[in-house]
Amino acid sequence: MKDKKIKINKGNDKKEVRTPHHIVSYIDNLKADIAAFFDLNSEHTFRPFDVHDHFGVQDKKVKQLINEIIHELEEAGRLVHQNGGYSAGPNKEVKKGLTGRVDRVNKSFAFVIIEGREDDIYIESEMLNGAWDGDIVTVQPLTKNSRNSRSGRNDSGKSRVEGRVAEIVERSGTEIVGIIEITSRYAVVQPDNKKLFDPIYIEPEEVKEAQDGDKVIVKVTQWPTRRSQAEGEIVQVLGKAGNNDVEMHAILAEFGLPYHFPETVEAEAQRIPDKISEKDIKKRRDIRDVLTFTIDPVDAKDFDDALSVRYLDEGVVEVGVHIADVSHYVLPGTELEKEAYRRATSVYLVDRTVPMLPEKLSNNLCSLRPNEDKLSFSAIFEISPKGKVLKEWFGRTVIHSDRRFSYEEAQAVLDSGEGDYPRELHTLNTLAKILRKERFKNGAINFETPEVRFRLDENGKPLGIYQKERHDSNKLIEEFMLLANKRVAEYVYSLSKGEAKNTMVYRVHEAPDTDRLQTFANFVGKLGYKLEVEEENKIAKSMNNMLSKVEGKPEQNLIESLAVRTMAKARYSVEDLGHFGLAFQRYSHFTSPIRRYPDVMAHRLLQHYLDGGASVPRDSYEDASKHSSERERLAAEAERASIKYKQVEYMSMMDKDREFDGIVTGVTEFGIFVEITETASEGLIRMTDLGDDYYELDKENYRIIGQRTKKIYTFGEKVKVKVKDTNLARRSMDLYLAGTIPSPVRNNNGSGDRDRRPRESRESRSSGKSSRSSTSSSRSSSSAKPKERRKRR
């Protein structure tokens, strides 16, 4: 126990004498920690002084105590003595512990995120037991005494739970994407993933056709231990790093997202007839004679939703929300079904869409293209002039779209009152505004986070960055999609018979954690904005007021992004938990089955209940919901990675002497993050580039303070910066303050300052222990898509 001496027989510490239970608890905890140390390193043998060294013990009496504990563990069969050392015995204790997913924050530490637990468990890198980011592990919480002994600080662990990885339950993946570095004696692959800090050793004969600097996919054949690094073999050479197609494919591979469809899936899709049969039409409600149109981005290729308008008596309007009937073509048990489930979502990178379904379905059969008959699943509402739903109908239909609008074309008609169908568009826009106002009145939160878009040349090179604007035409479509999703969920619920409610796949969004909300309120308070968080029914109104006040301010993007992160993540579940952000009692995803598997499930369940079916078992749908939520998370991370790559690529082409306006978006022990306002690109100013003073982190006040000058840099502060260095391989950018001289540029080979030596153990030498939110260098920027999508509500 480094620098921590324990008094057992001495009487000069009255507190210790009066509380012998403290001594007993200490010894029991120490015994558990020593046993766990041997269990975690069961393949190795340790001598007693190795154990002393591991626990940082210098006091002779504590060393003697540890030796006695080792002897007791040997007698109990927990340890085996051989060749002068000890190793874990056959009777080692098996603990289930806590199970969660590793979030590797930086080289020094990680957190293990445990479902249902509010606080994450802090794990120092040396306690990860070879676990990598994304792995599912069991964790043994550490005693306070062992935490103090490692850190040398008496306050460690007061505000967080620390632990060690006891077992790796499941690896997040064996295939890693990175850049290969080849020498005459060996090769290593430096992972692209910012959260993987260890290179993978490649035997010379496993290099195959890869060349130095190529982007490759390597399969891990031997995972790292405390004494050896990971080893692997090349399974695919993607091409030269820096090529646009290579980088986009690498991002997909990094997150385990498929690009090409298996031949069996493509073949099955091709066998589907192109023509709709009369038999199928007769089974459906025929509304081909009702005015119908789509409104989508100008570059959209698949149209999965359409609106129809028909005027009834007394000012009542019939509005139909028509969704491509994917479930008619993708049947259970087919290869198409298996692949759709596996992907669970389409992926939108900056320059391409990777669809959930093959092109014949996504861009042809299931795309509601103009002037073609299409099979759809519809929600049809009769709505009063005041926006009240008077009547609703759900079922399968056949439609005929009369017009394909882009958002810009529809907006031009709304603005001018001229063009195709001005009356109908005006009616829909009026009703949408009423529905939107009602949502906010009921407590919906108005998240209008900006989307970063790129102008690209034919080779994918970024020519410019801009933020996409949202107009009434966008909001019009969104409002009717929300209406359909909400009413479908409520309708399925209403068809339930008895106390047992019908199984349904819901899109749920729980109320935010109170501690995280208070932290956010404290933060915006320091920027001059007030947020009421004491009463849940006032949170939404207060949040909307605050967000409206930051609109147009330099800190808008920062505050909106942090507000979204403060909220719980929306997910799929069969549990009827409601949607906090939308203020809906229940809500589903029904409107995008071309690109979301949960919508396909919702269509099937709705039809099952329309046919009079009883509630179905929940377990398989809950499993599919969890799978879909996880695939959505990976797709979102891939999208953000592609955005970050293009932002860094664009900034790498800037004049090195150019100054940019920025705003401080993060403060850490190793520097401050700054977002360049013009391009929404985030970079890091390292402490070494703040050379005028030694700065310390004031974590509670979101700032760093110079020891000598007392100069302060704080969250939300405006600064002027220049680009010091860009690293495309790591999708990162170093900045420095305008008017200062930066330190020399470090090696820019994609590996940063990571140890590249082969086949030897490396342990972190950093002692940083900040929270995840303040230290992660892989924070995401605002999302951008190559085509417009409905927001992930």
C-alpha positions in Angstrom: 0.0 0.0 0.0 2.1 2.8 -1.3 2.7 5.6 1.2 -0.1 4.2 3.4 1.0 2.6 6.6 -1.4 0.6 8.7 -1.1 0.5 12.5 -2.1 -2.8 14.1 -0.3 -3.2 17.4 0.6 0.4 18.1 -1.6 2.4 20.5 -0.8 5.9 19.4 -3.8 6.0 17.0 -6.8 6.0 19.2 -9.2 5.8 16.3 -7.7 2.5 15.1 -7.7 1.1 18.7 -11.4 2.0 19.2 -12.5 0.5 15.9 -10.9 -3.0 15.5 -13.6 -3.8 12.9 -11.9 -1.4 10.6 -8.7 -3.5 10.8 -10.6 -6.7 10.1 -12.4 -5.2 7.1 -9.1 -3.9 5.8 -7.5 -7.4 6.0 -10.5 -9.1 4.4 -10.4 -6.6 1.5 -6.7 -6.9 1.1 -7.1 -10.7 1.0 -9.8 -10.4 -1.7 -7.6 -8.1 -3.8 -4.6 -10.4 -3.6 -6.7 -13.4 -4.6 -8.2 -11.4 -7.5 -4.7 -10.4 -8.6 -3.7 -14.1 -8.9 -7.0 -15.1 -10.6 -6.7 -12.3 -13.2 -3.1 -13.5 -14.0 -3.7 -17.2 -13.6 -1.2 -18.0 -16.4 1.7 -16.5 -14.5 3.7 -17.3 -11.4 4.6 -14.6 -8.9 6.9 -14.4 -5.9 5.9 -12.6 -2.8 8.0 -9.5 -3.6 6.2 -9.4 -7.0 3.0 -9.0 -5.1 4.5 -6.3 -2.8 5.7 -4.4 -5.9 2.3 -4.7 -7.6 0.5 -3.2 -4.6 3.2 -0.6 -4.1 4.0 -1.8 -0.6 7.0 -0.4 1.2 6.2 -0.9 4.9 7.8 -4.1 6.4 4.7 -4.9 8.5 2.4 -4.7 5.5 4.8 -6.9 3.5 4.7 -9.5 6.3 0.9 -9.3 6.4 0.7 -9.9 2.6 3.1 -12.9 3.0 0.7 -14.4 5.7 -2.3 -13.8 3.4 -0.5 -15.6 0.6 0.2 -18.5 2.9 -3.5 -18.6 4.0 -4.6 -18.6 0.3 -2.3 -21.5 -0.4 -3.7 -23.5 2.5 -7.2 -22.9 1.2 -6.3 -24.2 -2.2 -6.7 -20.8 -3.8 -2.9 -20.6 -4.6 -0.4 -23.2 -5.6 3.3 -23.0 -4.6 5.9 -24.1 -7.1 9.5 -23.1 -8.1 9.6 -20.5 -5.4 6.5 -18.7 -6.6 2.7 -18.8 -6.4 0.0 -19.1 -9.0 -3.8 -19.3 -9.0 -5.0 -22.7 -7.8 -7.8 -25.0 -9.0 -10.1 -23.7 -6.2 -10.0 -20.1 -7.4 -13.2 -18.3 -6.6 -15.6 -17.6 -9.4 -17.4 -14.4 -9.2 -20.2 -13.3 -11.6 -19.5 -9.7 -10.9 -21.0 -6.9 -12.9 -21.2 -7.2 -16.7 -20.9 -4.2 -19.1 -19.3 -2.8 -22.2 -15.8 -1.2 -22.2 -15.7 2.5 -23.3 -11.9 3.2 -23.6 -11.7 6.9 -23.0 -7.9 7.3 -23.5 -4.7 5.5 -23.1 -4.8 5.9 -19.3 -8.2 4.6 -18.5 -11.6 3.3 -19.5 -15.1 3.1 -18.2 -17.4 0.0 -18.1 -20.9 0.9 -18.9 -23.4 -1.3 -17.2 -27.0 -1.4 -18.4 -29.4 -0.2 -15.8 -26.7 1.4 -13.6 -26.4 5.1 -13.5 -22.7 5.4 -12.7 -20.1 3.8 -14.9 -17.1 2.0 -13.4 -13.7 3.5 -13.8 -10.9 1.2 -14.9 -7.3 2.1 -15.1 -5.5 0.8 -18.2 -3.4 -1.7 -16.2 -6.6 -3.1 -14.7 -8.2 -3.8 -18.1 -6.8 -7.3 -18.3 -6.4 -7.1 -22.0 -9.9 -5.8 -22.7 -10.3 -3.5 -25.7 -12.9 -0.8 -26.4 -16.4 -2.3 -27.0 -15.6 -5.7 -25.3 -18.2 -7.1 -23.0 -16.6 -7.8 -19.6 -17.3 -8.7 -16.0 -15.9 -6.2 -13.5 -14.8 -6.6 -9.9 -15.2 -3.3 -8.0 -12.1 -2.5 -6.0 -12.0 -1.7 -2.3 -11.3 1.9 -1.4 -8.0 0.8 0.3 -6.6 -0.7 -2.9 -7.6 2.4 -4.9 -5.8 4.6 -2.5 -2.7 2.5 -2.6 -2.4 2.6 -6.4 -3.1 6.3 -6.7 -1.1 7.5 -3.7 -4.1 9.8 -2.9 -6.4 9.6 0.0 -9.4 11.0 -1.8 -9.4 8.6 -4.7 -12.7 6.8 -5.2 -14.9 9.1 -3.2 -16.8 10.3 -6.2 -16.7 7.2 -8.4 -16.5 3.4 -8.3 -13.3 1.9 -9.6 -12.7 -1.7 -10.6 -10.7 -4.2 -12.5 -11.8 -6.4 -15.4 -12.2 -9.9 -14.1 -13.2 -11.7 -17.3 -13.7 -10.8 -21.0 -17.1 -12.3 -21.8 -17.2 -11.3 -25.5 -14.9 -9.5 -27.8 -16.4 -6.6 -29.8 -14.9 -8.0 -33.0 -11.8 -9.8 -34.2 -11.3 -7.7 -37.4 -9.6 -4.4 -37.0 -9.0 -1.6 -39.6 -5.8 0.3 -39.6 -2.7 1.4 -41.5 0.2 -1.2 -41.8 3.7 -0.1 -41.1 6.3 -2.5 -42.5 9.9 -2.8 -41.5 12.6 -5.4 -42.6 11.9 -7.5 -39.5 8.3 -7.1 -38.7 5.1 -5.2 -39.4 2.5 -3.6 -37.2 -1.0 -2.3 -37.9 -2.0 0.9 -36.1 -5.8 0.8 -35.6 -7.9 3.6 -37.1 -10.3 3.5 -34.1 -9.3 6.3 -31.8 -10.2 4.1 -28.8 -7.8 1.3 -29.7 -4.3 2.3 -28.5 -2.2 -0.8 -29.0 -0.7 -1.8 -32.4 -1.2 -5.3 -33.7 2.0 -7.3 -34.5 2.1 -9.0 -37.9 4.6 -11.8 -38.7 6.6 -11.0 -42.0 5.0 -14.0 -43.8 1.5 -12.7 -42.9 2.0 -9.3 -44.6 1.0 -10.9 -48.0 0.5 -8.3 -50.7 0.1 -5.3 -48.4 2.5 -2.4 -48.8 3.7 0.1 -46.3 1.0 2.7 -45.7 -1.9 0.6 -46.9 -5.2 0.6 -45.2 -5.9 -3.0 -44.2 -8.3 -5.2 -42.3 -6.4 -7.4 -39.8 -7.8 -10.4 -37.9 -6.6 -10.7 -34.3 -5.2 -14.2 -33.8 -3.8 -13.6 -30.3 -5.2 -11.1 -27.9 -2.8 -9.1 -25.7 -1.7 -10.0 -22.2 0.2 -8.1 -19.6 3.5 -9.3 -21.2 2.7 -9.5 -24.9 0.9 -7.4 -27.5 -1.8 -8.5 -29.9 -0.9 -10.5 -33.0 -2.9 -10.8 -36.2 -3.0 -11.6 -39.9 -4.1 -9.5 -42.9 -7.4 -10.6 -44.2 -8.0 -7.7 -46.7 -6.0 -4.9 -48.3 -8.3 -2.0 -48.8 -5.9 0.2 -50.7 -3.7 3.2 -50.1 -4.6 5.3 -47.1 -6.1 8.7 -48.1 -8.0 7.5 -51.1 -11.7 8.5 -50.6 -13.2 5.1 -51.5 -10.6 3.3 -49.4 -11.3 5.5 -46.4 -15.1 5.2 -46.6 -14.9 1.4 -46.9 -12.4 1.4 -44.0 -14.9 3.3 -41.8 -17.6 0.8 -42.6 -15.3 -2.1 -41.8 -14.1 -0.4 -38.6 -17.7 -0.4 -37.2 -18.5 -3.9 -38.6 -21.0 -2.6 -41.2 -21.3 -4.6 -44.4 -21.0 -2.9 -47.8 -21.8 -5.5 -50.4 -24.8 -7.8 -50.3 -24.3 -11.6 -50.4 -25.0 -13.1 -53.8 -27.8 -15.2 -52.4 -29.6 -12.0 -51.2 -29.1 -10.2 -54.5 -30.4 -13.3 -56.4 -33.4 -13.6 -54.2 -34.2 -9.9 -54.8 -33.9 -10.3 -58.5 -36.5 -13.1 -58.6 -39.2 -10.8 -57.2 -41.6 -9.9 -60.0 -41.5 -6.3 -61.1 -45.2 -6.0 -61.9 -47.9 -5.8 -59.2 -50.5 -8.5 -59.7 -54.2 -7.9 -59.8 -54.6 -10.4 -57.0 -52.5 -8.2 -54.7 -54.4 -5.1 -55.7 -57.8 -6.7 -54.9 -56.7 -7.4 -51.3 -56.0 -3.7 -50.7 -57.7 -0.3 -50.4 -57.3 1.3 -53.8 -56.6 5.0 -53.5 -54.8 5.5 -56.8 -57.3 8.2 -57.7 -56.5 10.4 -54.7 -53.9 13.2 -55.2 -50.6 11.9 -53.8 -47.1 13.2 -53.9 -43.7 12.8 -52.2 -41.4 15.4 -50.8 -37.7 14.4 -50.5 -34.2 15.8 -50.9 -33.2 16.7 -54.5 -30.7 13.9 -54.7 -32.9 11.2 -53.1 -33.1 7.8 -54.8 -35.6 6.0 -52.6 -38.9 7.5 -51.6 -40.4 5.5 -48.6 -43.2 7.9 -47.7 -45.9 9.9 -49.5 -48.8 12.1 -48.6 -52.2 12.2 -50.1 -54.8 15.0 -49.7 -58.6 14.9 -50.2 -61.1 17.6 -49.1 -64.2 16.4 -47.3 -67.3 18.3 -46.1 -67.2 21.1 -43.5 -63.5 21.9 -43.9 -62.4 18.4 -42.9 -59.3 17.2 -44.7 -58.4 13.6 -45.3 -54.6 13.2 -45.1 -53.0 9.9 -46.0 -49.5 8.9 -44.8 -48.4 6.2 -47.2 -45.4 4.1 -46.5 -43.7 1.6 -48.8 -45.0 -1.9 -48.0 -41.6 -3.6 -47.4 -43.1 -6.4 -45.5 -45.0 -7.5 -48.6 -41.7 -8.3 -50.3 -39.4 -9.2 -47.4 -40.9 -12.3 -45.9 -39.9 -14.2 -42.7 -37.3 -16.9 -43.3 -36.0 -15.6 -46.6 -32.4 -14.5 -47.2 -33.7 -10.9 -47.7 -35.2 -11.1 -44.2 -32.0 -12.4 -42.6 -29.9 -9.7 -44.2 -32.3 -7.0 -43.4 -32.2 -8.1 -39.7 -28.4 -8.4 -39.7 -28.0 -4.8 -41.0 -31.1 -3.4 -39.2 -30.5 0.0 -40.7 -29.2 1.9 -43.7 -25.9 3.8 -43.2 -25.4 7.3 -44.4 -21.8 8.4 -44.9 -20.9 11.8 -46.3 -20.7 10.6 -49.9 -22.8 7.5 -50.1 -25.7 5.5 -48.7 -25.3 1.9 -47.7 -28.9 0.6 -47.8 -30.5 -2.0 -45.6 -32.2 -3.6 -48.7 -30.7 -4.4 -52.2 -31.2 -1.7 -54.8 -34.0 -3.5 -56.6 -36.1 -3.1 -53.4 -34.8 0.2 -52.0 -34.7 2.2 -55.2 -37.3 0.3 -57.3 -40.1 -1.9 -55.9 -40.4 -0.2 -52.6 -39.6 3.3 -53.7 -42.8 5.4 -54.2 -41.7 6.8 -57.5 -44.0 9.2 -59.4 -46.4 7.9 -62.1 -46.2 4.3 -60.9 -48.6 2.1 -59.0 -47.0 1.1 -55.6 -48.0 -1.2 -52.7 -48.1 0.7 -49.5 -49.1 0.5 -45.8 -51.1 3.5 -44.9 -52.4 5.6 -42.0 -55.3 7.8 -43.2 -56.6 10.5 -41.0 -59.6 12.8 -41.2 -58.5 16.1 -39.6 -60.5 19.1 -38.6 -59.4 22.7 -39.5 -58.2 23.0 -35.9 -55.9 20.0 -36.3 -58.0 17.5 -34.4 -57.9 13.9 -35.6 -61.6 12.9 -36.1 -61.2 9.5 -37.6 -58.4 7.2 -38.5 -57.8 4.1 -40.6 -54.8 1.8 -40.9 -54.2 -0.9 -43.5 -52.6 -2.0 -46.8 -53.2 0.1 -49.9 -52.2 0.7 -53.5 -51.3 4.2 -54.4 -50.1 6.3 -57.4 -47.9 9.2 -56.8 -48.7 12.2 -59.0 -45.7 14.3 -58.3 -42.2 14.1 -56.9 -41.3 17.3 -55.0 -37.9 18.2 -53.7 -37.9 20.1 -50.5 -36.8 23.2 -52.3 -39.6 22.9 -54.9 -42.2 22.4 -52.3 -40.9 25.4 -50.3 -41.0 27.5 -53.4 -44.7 26.7 -53.9 -45.3 27.5 -50.2 -43.5 30.8 -50.5 -45.0 32.0 -53.8 -48.4 30.3 -53.8 -47.7 29.3 -57.4 -46.8 26.0 -59.0 -48.2 22.5 -58.6 -50.8 21.9 -55.9 -50.4 25.2 -53.9 -53.7 24.7 -52.1 -52.9 21.2 -50.9 -49.4 22.1 -49.8 -50.7 25.2 -47.9 -53.3 23.0 -46.2 -50.7 20.5 -45.1 -48.4 23.2 -43.9 -51.1 24.9 -41.8 -52.1 21.6 -40.2 -48.5 20.7 -39.6 -47.9 24.0 -37.7 -51.0 23.3 -35.5 -49.7 19.8 -34.7 -46.2 21.1 -34.0 -47.6 23.8 -31.7 -49.6 21.2 -29.8 -46.5 19.0 -29.3 -44.6 21.8 -27.7 -47.5 22.8 -25.6 -47.6 19.2 -24.3 -43.9 19.3 -23.4 -41.9 18.3 -26.5 -38.4 19.6 -26.6 -37.3 21.6 -29.7 -34.0 20.1 -30.7 -32.9 21.8 -33.9 -29.3 20.6 -34.0 -27.6 21.8 -37.2 -26.5 19.3 -39.8 -23.1 19.7 -41.4 -23.1 19.0 -45.2 -20.3 18.9 -47.7 -19.8 20.0 -51.3 -17.7 17.2 -52.9 -16.0 16.9 -56.3 -16.2 13.7 -58.4 -13.4 12.1 -56.4 -15.0 12.8 -53.0 -12.7 15.7 -52.2 -14.4 18.3 -50.0 -14.8 21.6 -51.7 -16.8 23.3 -49.0 -18.7 22.8 -45.7 -22.0 24.3 -44.9 -24.9 23.8 -42.5 -28.2 22.5 -43.9 -31.2 24.8 -43.3 -34.6 23.4 -42.4 -37.7 25.1 -43.9 -41.4 24.6 -43.6 -41.4 21.8 -46.3 -39.0 19.8 -44.1 -41.1 20.3 -40.9 -44.3 19.6 -42.8 -43.2 16.1 -43.7 -41.7 15.5 -40.2 -44.9 16.4 -38.4 -47.1 14.0 -40.4 -44.5 11.2 -39.9 -44.6 11.8 -36.2 -48.4 11.8 -36.3 -48.4 8.4 -38.0 -45.8 6.9 -35.7 -47.7 8.0 -32.6 -51.2 6.9 -33.8 -50.0 3.5 -34.9 -48.5 2.8 -31.5 -51.7 4.0 -29.7 -53.9 2.0 -32.1 -52.0 -1.3 -31.5 -52.3 -0.6 -27.8 -56.0 0.0 -28.0 -56.6 -3.3 -29.8 -55.3 -5.2 -26.7 -57.7 -7.6 -25.1 -57.7 -7.8 -21.4 -54.9 -6.7 -19.0 -52.2 -8.2 -21.2 -51.3 -5.5 -23.7 -50.4 -6.3 -27.3 -46.7 -6.8 -28.0 -45.4 -3.8 -30.1 -42.0 -2.5 -31.0 -41.8 1.0 -29.5 -39.4 3.8 -30.0 -38.8 4.8 -26.3 -37.0 7.8 -24.8 -36.8 8.0 -21.1 -36.5 11.1 -18.9 -33.0 12.3 -18.5 -30.9 11.3 -15.4 -31.3 14.0 -12.8 -27.6 14.3 -12.0 -26.6 14.7 -15.7 -29.4 17.3 -16.1 -28.2 19.2 -13.1 -24.6 19.2 -14.5 -25.8 20.5 -17.8 -27.9 23.2 -16.0 -24.8 24.2 -14.0 -22.8 24.5 -17.2 -25.3 26.6 -19.1 -25.7 28.7 -16.0 -22.0 29.7 -16.2 -22.7 30.8 -19.7 -25.5 33.1 -18.6 -28.5 30.8 -19.3 -31.0 29.5 -16.9 -32.4 26.0 -17.0 -35.1 24.7 -14.5 -34.5 21.1 -13.6 -36.2 20.6 -10.2 -39.6 19.6 -11.5 -39.9 17.2 -14.4 -43.0 18.8 -15.9 -41.2 22.1 -16.3 -38.0 20.7 -17.8 -39.2 20.8 -21.4 -40.5 24.4 -21.3 -37.4 25.6 -19.6 -35.2 23.8 -22.1 -37.1 25.2 -25.1 -36.8 28.7 -23.6 -33.1 28.3 -23.1 -32.5 26.8 -26.6 -34.4 29.7 -28.2 -32.2 32.2 -26.4 -28.9 30.6 -27.7 -30.2 30.6 -31.3 -27.8 32.5 -33.5 -25.2 32.8 -30.8 -21.6 31.4 -31.3 -22.3 28.8 -28.5 -25.5 27.5 -30.1 -24.0 24.4 -31.7 -22.1 23.6 -28.5 -25.1 24.0 -26.2 -27.5 22.1 -28.5 -25.0 19.2 -28.9 -24.5 19.0 -25.1 -28.3 19.2 -24.6 -28.8 16.2 -26.8 -26.0 14.2 -25.1 -27.6 15.1 -21.7 -30.8 13.4 -22.7 -31.2 9.6 -22.5 -30.6 7.9 -25.9 -33.8 6.9 -27.8 -33.9 3.1 -28.4 -36.2 0.3 -29.4 -38.1 -1.8 -26.9 -41.3 -3.8 -26.4 -41.6 -1.9 -23.1 -44.2 0.8 -23.3 -42.1 3.6 -21.7 -43.2 6.6 -23.8 -41.1 9.3 -25.5 -39.9 12.1 -23.3 -38.4 14.3 -26.0 -41.5 14.2 -28.1 -43.9 14.2 -25.1 -45.8 11.2 -26.5 -47.3 8.6 -24.2 -46.4 5.9 -26.7 -44.6 6.1 -30.0 -43.4 3.6 -32.7 -41.3 3.7 -35.8 -43.6 2.9 -38.8 -42.6 5.3 -41.5 -39.3 4.1 -42.9 -39.2 0.4 -43.4 -36.8 0.7 -46.4 -34.1 1.8 -44.1 -35.1 0.6 -40.6 -35.8 -3.0 -39.6 -37.9 -2.0 -36.5 -40.4 -0.4 -38.9 -40.7 -3.7 -40.8 -41.5 -5.4 -37.4 -44.1 -2.7 -36.7 -45.8 -3.3 -40.0 -46.0 -7.0 -39.4 -47.4 -6.6 -35.9 -49.9 -4.0 -37.0 -51.2 -6.3 -39.8 -51.3 -9.2 -37.4 -53.6 -7.3 -35.0 -55.7 -5.9 -37.9 -56.3 -9.5 -38.8 -57.6 -10.2 -35.3 -54.5 -12.0 -34.0 -53.7 -12.3 -30.3 -50.7 -10.7 -28.7 -47.4 -12.4 -29.8 -44.6 -13.5 -27.4 -42.3 -10.6 -26.5 -38.9 -12.1 -26.1 -37.9 -12.4 -29.8 -39.1 -8.9 -30.5 -37.2 -7.5 -27.5 -34.0 -9.3 -28.7 -34.6 -7.8 -32.2 -35.2 -4.4 -30.7 -31.9 -4.5 -28.7 -30.1 -5.7 -31.9 -31.6 -2.8 -33.9 -30.6 -0.3 -31.3 -27.0 -1.5 -31.3 -26.8 -1.5 -35.1 -28.2 2.0 -35.1 -25.5 3.1 -32.6 -22.8 1.6 -34.9 -24.2 3.3 -38.0 -24.4 6.7 -36.2 -20.7 6.3 -35.1 -19.7 5.4 -38.7 -21.6 8.5 -40.0 -19.8 10.7 -37.5 -16.5 9.2 -38.4 -17.0 10.0 -42.1 -18.0 13.5 -41.2 -14.9 14.0 -39.0 -12.7 12.6 -41.7 -14.0 15.0 -44.3 -13.8 17.9 -41.9 -10.2 17.2 -41.1 -9.5 16.6 -44.8 -11.0 20.0 -45.7 -9.1 21.8 -42.9 -5.9 20.2 -44.1 -6.2 22.2 -47.3 -6.5 25.5 -45.5 -3.8 28.1 -45.6 -1.6 27.5 -42.5 -1.6 31.2 -41.7 -5.3 31.6 -41.8 -7.1 32.6 -38.6 -10.4 31.1 -37.6 -13.0 32.1 -35.1 -13.7 29.4 -32.6 -15.4 28.5 -29.4 -14.0 26.4 -26.5 -16.1 23.1 -26.4 -14.1 21.1 -23.9 -11.5 21.5 -21.2 -9.2 18.6 -20.1 -6.0 18.0 -18.3 -4.2 17.7 -21.6 -5.6 20.7 -23.5 -8.7 22.5 -24.6 -11.0 21.5 -27.5 -12.1 24.3 -29.9 -14.8 24.2 -32.5 -14.1 26.3 -35.6 -17.4 28.2 -36.1 -17.2 28.4 -39.9 -16.8 24.7 -40.5 -18.1 23.2 -37.3 -14.7 21.3 -37.1 -13.3 20.5 -33.7 -9.6 20.4 -32.8 -7.4 20.2 -29.8 -5.1 22.9 -28.4 -2.6 20.9 -26.4 -1.3 22.1 -23.1 2.2 22.1 -24.6 1.0 24.7 -27.1 -0.2 27.0 -24.3 3.4 27.8 -23.6 3.0 31.1 -21.8 2.2 29.4 -18.5 1.5 26.1 -16.7 -2.3 25.5 -16.8 -4.3 23.4 -14.4 -7.8 22.0 -14.9 -10.6 23.5 -12.7 -13.0 20.7 -13.5 -15.9 22.1 -11.4 -16.0 25.3 -13.4 -15.2 23.9 -16.8 -12.0 25.9 -17.3 -8.2 25.8 -17.1 -6.2 28.4 -15.1 -2.6 29.6 -15.6 -0.7 29.2 -12.4 1.4 32.4 -12.9 -0.6 34.6 -15.2 -4.0 33.5 -13.8 -5.2 33.5 -17.4 -8.4 31.5 -17.8 -9.8 29.5 -20.8 -13.4 28.3 -20.1 -16.2 26.4 -21.8 -18.0 28.6 -24.4 -15.2 31.2 -24.6 -14.5 32.7 -28.0 -11.0 32.4 -29.3 -9.0 32.8 -32.5 -7.1 29.8 -33.7 -4.9 28.5 -36.4 -4.4 24.9 -37.7 -1.2 23.4 -36.5 -1.5 19.9 -37.8 -4.1 17.5 -39.3 -4.0 13.7 -39.0 -6.3 12.0 -41.4 -5.5 8.5 -40.2 -6.7 9.5 -36.7 -9.4 11.9 -38.0 -8.0 14.5 -35.6 -6.7 18.1 -35.8 -4.3 20.1 -33.6 -4.9 23.8 -33.3 -3.0 26.7 -31.6 -4.1 30.1 -30.5 -3.5 32.9 -33.0 -0.7 35.1 -32.0 1.3 32.3 -30.3 4.1 30.0 -31.4 3.2 26.3 -31.3 5.5 23.5 -30.2 7.1 21.4 -33.0 4.7 19.1 -34.9 4.8 15.5 -33.8 5.1 12.4 -36.0 2.1 12.4 -38.3 2.1 8.8 -39.4 -1.3 7.9 -37.9 0.1 6.4 -34.8 0.4 9.6 -32.7 2.6 8.9 -29.8 1.7 5.3 -29.4 4.4 2.8 -28.7 5.3 1.0 -31.9 7.8 -1.5 -30.6 6.7 -5.1 -31.3 6.1 -8.0 -28.9 6.7 -6.3 -25.5 4.4 -5.2 -22.7 3.5 -1.5 -22.5 1.7 0.1 -19.6 0.2 3.6 -19.5 2.3 6.2 -17.8 -0.4 8.8 -17.7 -2.3 9.5 -14.5 -5.1 11.5 -15.9 -8.5 10.7 -14.3 -11.0 13.1 -15.6 -14.6 12.2 -16.4 -15.5 10.7 -19.8 -17.2 13.9 -21.0 -14.2 16.0 -20.4 -11.4 13.8 -21.6 -12.5 11.9 -24.6 -10.8 13.1 -27.7 -13.3 11.2 -29.9 -16.3 13.4 -29.3 -18.7 13.5 -32.3 -19.6 16.5 -34.3 -23.1 17.3 -35.7 -24.4 14.6 -38.0 -24.5 15.0 -41.7 -26.1 12.8 -44.4 -25.8 12.5 -48.1 -29.6 12.5 -48.3 -32.3 13.9 -46.1 -33.6 11.6 -43.4 -36.3 11.9 -40.9 -34.8 12.7 -37.5 -34.0 9.8 -35.2 -36.7 10.5 -32.7 
